[in-house]
Amino acid sequence: MHVDAQPIDLTTMFFVNGLTSFATALLFLGFWRVTDYLKRSDSLLYWSAAYGLLTIGFLLLASTAVGLVLPRGQLIANLTIDAGTALSLVATNRLLHRPARDNWPIAVAGCIAIVEVAYALSRPVPDYGVMLVIGVMLRGLLTIATGVVLWRDADTSHRPPARLAAVFHFAWAVTMAMRTVPVLIETQGIAAFELSSIVALIVRLLLSWMIAICLLWMIARQLDERLIQYATRDTLTGLSNRRVMWEAGAQRIAALDRNAGEVRLILLDIDHFKQVNDRWGHPAGDAVLATVARRIGETVCPGDLVGRVGGEEFMILLAPASSLTAVDLAERVRSAIEQTPIVVADDREIHCTISLGCSRTGRGGTSWEKLIAQADAALYAAKDAGRNRVVDHVALAEAA
C-alpha cells in the first residue's frame, strides 16, 4: 500500500520551532541549576528566558495559523520573537563580561520595532512583504551584533566554540536576508513566501541547536577554568596555593639533575599579623593579605611563581632565567611592602612589614623539603633579629 508523503506546512514548522525553543530554554535552566556550586554565570538564566520568549512567539504564530485568533496575534508573536533575540545579545554580553553599553544595538532594534508596530497598526491587513523586511532588519541587526560579540571573544579558553557560534549567527543572518530578495524585486507570491518561510524555519531549527551546543560548550569551558582555579589558586589573594608551589618546586629540583642552574626560594611572613586581626578585625587582616599579595605580584620578575602557603606566609620561587639573586628580589619586595599603605576599617591607613628568608641549591644539591627548611630557618632568623629584614641561609650558615 502506497502512502503519499505529507508536505511540511508552515504551522508544523512554527510548532516544531516552538517546542525546540522550549526544550532549549529548559536545557539552559537545568544547566544553571546543576552548576550552582560553581557560581556560574547568570547568562544561563538570560538565555533560558530568551528561548522562553521564542517559544511563546512561535506557538503564537502556530495558534494563529490554525485559527486561534488573537487580536494582532501575528504582531505580538513577532515582537515576542524580537524580544527573545534581543535578550540573547544581553546573555552573550553577560557571559563574556562585556559592559552594558555593548547592548546598544538593542536601542536601534527598538526604533525599528516602533516602525514595525506603527505600520502594523496603521492598516487592517499589513503587507506581509513589508513586515518581512522590517522583521529581517530588526532580527538581522541583533543576530549580527551577537555574532560579532562572539567572534571578538578574547578568552582563549573558549574561543573555538565562540567563533563557531558566531559563524552560525552570521549564517542565520544571511538566511534571513536572502528571504527579502524576492520581496524586494516583487517576484514572490503567497505560495513562494510560505515555501521560503518553511525553508528558513528548518534552517533556524538546525542553527538554533548548533548555537545552543556552542554556548553550552563555552560555558562548560568556563566552568572547567573555574574548577582549575579552585584547585590551584588561593581564593583570597588569587595567588598559587600550597599544592602548586610544592609541585613546582619539586619539579625544579628534579630538573637540576638534567640541567645546569639553581633553584632559588624566598619565604616571607607578615610581621605582627595577629595584632592586626586583634585590633582591626578579620576583614582588616584579609585586606592586609590581599594588599601584600598584590604588591608581591607587582614587584617580582616575569616567570617568578608566587604563592600563599600559610595563614600569613608567602613563597616566591624565582624563575630559572631570573637575573636577580633571591636576596636582591627579597629586599625589593620588603621595601615595596613597607612603603605601601593599607586601607582598613573606617578608611584608616596602616603600614605593615615583612620578614624574609632565602635559600638556594644547585645541581646535585639538596631536596625540595630541605630547601624549604633552609628558607624557613632564615625566615625565623630574620624575625629573631628584629623583623622587617632579609636573611640568606647561605650567609646564616657561614656565620654559624
C-alpha positions in Angstrom: 0.0 0.0 0.0 1.4 3.3 -1.0 1.0 6.3 1.3 1.6 9.8 -0.1 4.1 11.8 1.9 2.5 14.8 3.5 4.3 18.1 2.9 5.6 20.1 5.8 3.4 23.1 6.3 4.2 26.4 7.9 2.1 25.7 11.0 4.0 22.5 11.7 7.3 24.3 11.5 6.1 27.1 13.8 5.1 24.4 16.3 8.4 22.4 15.9 10.4 25.6 16.4 8.4 26.4 19.5 8.9 23.0 21.0 12.7 23.2 20.2 13.0 26.6 21.8 11.1 25.3 24.8 13.5 22.3 25.1 16.5 24.7 24.8 15.1 27.0 27.5 14.8 24.0 29.8 18.3 22.9 28.9 19.8 26.3 29.9 17.7 26.4 33.0 18.8 22.9 34.0 22.4 23.6 33.4 22.1 26.7 35.6 20.6 24.7 38.4 23.2 21.9 38.4 26.1 24.3 38.4 25.0 26.3 41.4 28.1 25.3 43.4 30.4 26.8 40.8 28.9 30.3 41.0 28.1 30.1 37.3 27.2 33.0 35.1 23.6 34.3 35.2 23.8 34.4 31.4 22.3 30.9 31.6 19.1 32.4 33.0 19.1 35.1 30.4 19.4 32.5 27.6 16.7 30.4 29.2 14.4 33.5 29.3 15.4 34.3 25.7 14.4 30.9 24.4 11.3 31.1 26.5 10.2 34.2 24.6 11.0 32.5 21.3 8.8 29.6 22.5 5.9 31.9 23.1 6.4 33.7 19.8 6.4 30.6 17.7 3.5 29.0 19.5 1.5 32.2 19.0 2.3 32.0 15.3 1.2 28.4 15.2 -2.0 29.1 17.0 -2.8 32.0 14.6 -2.2 29.6 11.7 -4.7 27.1 13.0 -7.5 29.6 13.6 -7.0 30.5 17.2 -7.3 34.2 16.5 -5.7 36.7 18.9 -6.1 40.4 18.1 -2.9 41.4 16.4 -1.6 38.0 17.2 1.0 37.9 14.5 2.4 41.3 15.5 2.6 40.2 19.2 4.2 37.0 18.1 6.8 38.8 16.0 7.6 41.3 18.8 8.0 38.4 21.3 10.5 36.7 19.0 12.2 40.1 18.6 12.5 40.4 22.4 13.9 36.9 22.6 16.6 37.8 20.0 17.5 41.0 21.9 17.8 39.1 25.2 20.2 36.6 23.5 22.5 39.5 22.9 22.3 40.6 26.5 23.0 37.0 27.6 26.1 36.8 25.4 27.5 40.0 26.7 26.9 38.9 30.2 28.7 35.6 29.6 31.7 37.4 28.2 31.7 40.0 30.9 31.1 42.8 28.4 29.9 46.2 29.6 26.2 47.1 29.4 26.9 49.7 26.7 27.7 46.9 24.3 24.0 46.2 24.2 23.5 49.4 22.2 22.1 47.5 19.1 19.0 46.8 21.1 18.3 50.6 21.1 18.5 50.6 17.3 16.3 47.5 17.1 13.8 49.2 19.4 13.4 52.0 17.0 12.8 49.5 14.2 10.3 47.8 16.4 8.4 51.1 16.8 8.2 51.4 13.0 7.0 47.8 12.8 4.2 48.4 15.3 3.2 51.7 13.7 3.0 50.1 10.3 1.1 47.1 11.5 -1.5 49.2 13.4 -1.9 51.6 10.5 -3.8 49.2 8.3 -6.3 46.3 8.7 -4.1 43.8 6.9 -0.4 44.6 6.8 1.5 43.7 3.7 3.5 40.5 4.5 6.4 41.6 2.4 6.8 44.9 4.3 6.5 43.1 7.6 9.1 40.6 6.5 11.6 43.3 5.5 11.2 45.1 8.8 11.5 41.9 10.8 14.6 40.9 9.0 16.2 44.3 9.5 15.5 44.1 13.3 16.5 40.5 13.9 19.3 40.6 11.4 20.9 43.5 13.3 20.6 41.8 16.6 21.8 38.4 15.2 24.9 40.0 13.6 25.6 42.0 16.7 25.6 38.8 18.8 27.8 37.1 16.2 30.3 40.0 16.3 30.5 39.8 20.1 31.1 36.1 20.0 33.8 36.4 17.2 35.7 39.1 19.2 35.8 37.0 22.4 39.4 37.3 23.7 39.3 34.4 26.1 41.4 31.7 24.5 39.9 29.0 26.8 36.6 29.1 24.9 37.4 30.9 21.6 36.8 27.9 19.3 33.1 27.4 20.3 32.6 31.1 20.4 33.9 31.5 16.9 31.7 28.6 15.7 28.7 30.1 17.4 29.5 33.4 15.7 29.6 31.7 12.3 26.2 30.1 12.9 24.8 33.5 13.8 26.2 35.0 10.6 24.7 32.1 8.6 21.3 32.8 10.1 21.6 36.5 9.3 22.4 35.6 5.7 19.5 33.2 5.5 17.1 35.9 6.7 18.5 38.4 4.3 18.0 36.0 1.4 14.3 35.8 2.1 13.9 39.5 1.4 15.3 39.4 -2.1 12.2 38.1 -3.9 10.1 40.5 -1.9 12.2 43.5 -2.8 12.1 42.6 -6.5 8.4 41.8 -6.3 8.6 38.3 -7.7 7.3 36.3 -4.7 3.7 35.2 -4.3 2.0 33.7 -1.2 2.9 30.1 -2.1 6.5 31.1 -2.6 6.5 33.1 0.6 5.3 30.1 2.6 7.9 27.9 1.0 10.7 30.3 1.8 9.3 30.6 5.3 9.4 26.8 5.8 13.0 26.6 4.5 14.0 29.4 6.8 12.4 27.8 9.8 14.1 24.5 9.0 17.5 26.3 8.8 16.7 28.2 12.0 15.8 24.9 13.7 19.2 23.4 12.8 21.2 26.6 13.6 19.5 27.1 16.9 20.6 23.7 18.1 24.1 24.3 16.9 24.2 27.7 18.6 22.9 26.2 21.8 25.5 23.5 21.8 28.3 26.0 21.2 27.0 28.2 24.0 26.9 25.3 26.4 30.4 24.3 25.2 31.6 27.8 26.0 30.1 27.7 29.5 31.5 24.3 30.2 35.0 25.5 29.3 34.5 28.5 31.6 33.4 26.1 34.4 36.5 23.9 33.7 38.7 27.0 34.1 36.9 27.8 37.4 37.4 24.3 38.7 41.1 24.5 37.8 41.3 27.9 39.6 39.7 26.5 42.7 42.2 23.6 42.7 45.3 25.7 42.1 44.6 29.2 43.5 44.2 30.8 46.9 40.7 32.2 47.0 41.5 35.3 49.0 44.7 36.5 47.2 44.4 34.8 43.8 48.0 33.5 44.1 49.0 29.9 43.6 48.2 27.7 46.5 50.5 25.4 48.6 50.0 22.4 46.4 51.0 24.2 43.2 54.1 25.7 44.9 55.2 22.3 46.2 54.7 20.6 42.9 56.6 23.3 41.0 59.5 23.3 43.5 59.8 19.5 43.4 59.9 19.7 39.6 62.5 22.4 39.6 64.7 20.3 41.9 64.3 17.2 39.7 65.2 19.2 36.6 68.6 20.1 38.2 69.7 16.6 37.5 69.3 17.3 33.8 70.1 21.0 33.5 72.6 23.4 35.0 71.5 26.3 37.2 70.0 26.6 40.6 66.7 26.8 42.4 66.1 30.0 44.4 63.5 30.3 47.0 62.1 33.0 49.3 59.8 32.5 52.2 58.2 35.6 53.8 55.9 36.2 56.7 53.9 39.3 57.7 55.2 40.8 60.9 52.8 41.0 63.9 49.8 39.9 61.7 47.9 38.6 64.7 47.9 42.1 66.2 46.2 43.4 63.0 43.4 40.8 63.4 43.0 41.5 67.1 43.0 45.3 66.8 41.2 45.9 63.5 39.3 42.6 62.9 39.5 39.8 60.4 38.3 42.0 57.4 41.3 44.2 58.0 43.5 41.1 58.1 42.1 40.0 54.8 42.8 43.5 53.4 46.4 43.2 54.5 46.8 39.7 53.0 45.3 40.8 49.7 47.4 44.0 49.5 50.6 42.2 50.3 49.8 39.6 47.7 49.2 42.3 45.1 52.4 44.1 45.9 54.4 40.9 45.7 52.9 40.2 42.3 53.7 43.7 41.1 57.3 43.5 42.3 58.6 40.1 41.2 60.0 39.4 37.8 58.2 37.8 34.9 58.3 34.0 35.3 58.6 34.1 39.1 56.0 31.9 40.8 54.3 33.4 43.9 52.0 31.5 46.3 50.3 31.8 49.6 51.4 28.7 51.6 50.1 29.5 55.1 47.9 32.0 57.0 50.2 35.0 56.6 53.1 33.1 54.9 54.0 33.5 51.2 56.5 31.9 48.9 58.4 33.1 45.9 60.1 30.6 43.5 62.4 32.6 41.3 62.3 31.8 37.5 65.4 29.9 36.4 66.2 32.7 33.9 65.9 35.5 36.5 68.9 37.8 36.7 68.2 38.7 40.3 69.5 36.8 43.3 67.0 35.7 45.9 68.4 38.3 48.3 68.1 41.1 45.8 64.5 40.3 45.0 63.6 39.7 48.6 64.9 43.2 49.5 62.9 44.7 46.7 59.7 43.0 47.9 60.4 44.0 51.5 60.8 47.7 50.6 57.7 47.7 48.4 55.5 46.3 51.3 57.0 48.7 53.8 56.1 51.7 51.7 52.6 50.5 50.8 49.7 52.0 52.8 46.8 49.5 53.5 43.3 50.8 54.0 41.4 49.1 56.8 38.2 49.9 58.8 36.8 53.5 58.6 39.2 54.2 55.7 42.2 54.2 58.1 45.6 53.5 56.7 48.1 51.2 58.3 51.6 50.0 57.3 53.0 46.6 57.8 56.4 45.0 57.3 57.5 41.5 56.4 60.4 39.2 57.3 62.0 37.1 54.6 64.3 34.1 54.4 66.2 33.0 51.3 67.7 29.7 50.2 69.1 28.2 47.1 70.6 25.0 45.8 72.4 23.9 42.6 72.9 20.7 40.7 73.4 17.7 43.0 72.3 19.8 45.9 69.6 19.3 48.5 65.9 18.1 48.2 62.9 20.4 48.0 61.9 19.7 51.6 65.5 20.6 52.7 65.4 23.8 50.6 62.2 24.9 52.3 63.6 24.1 55.7 66.7 26.2 55.0 64.5 29.2 53.9 62.3 28.7 56.9 65.3 28.8 59.2 66.5 32.0 57.6 63.0 33.5 58.0 63.0 32.8 61.7 66.5 34.3 62.0 65.1 37.4 60.4 62.3 37.5 63.0 64.7 36.9 65.8 66.9 39.8 64.5 64.1 42.3 64.8 61.9 41.6 61.8 61.5 43.7 58.7 64.6 42.3 57.1 66.0 39.7 54.8 68.3 36.8 55.9 70.0 34.5 53.4 70.5 30.9 54.6 74.0 30.7 53.0 75.2 33.7 54.9 73.5 32.4 58.0 75.3 29.0 57.7 78.6 30.7 57.1 78.2 32.8 60.2 77.3 29.8 62.4 
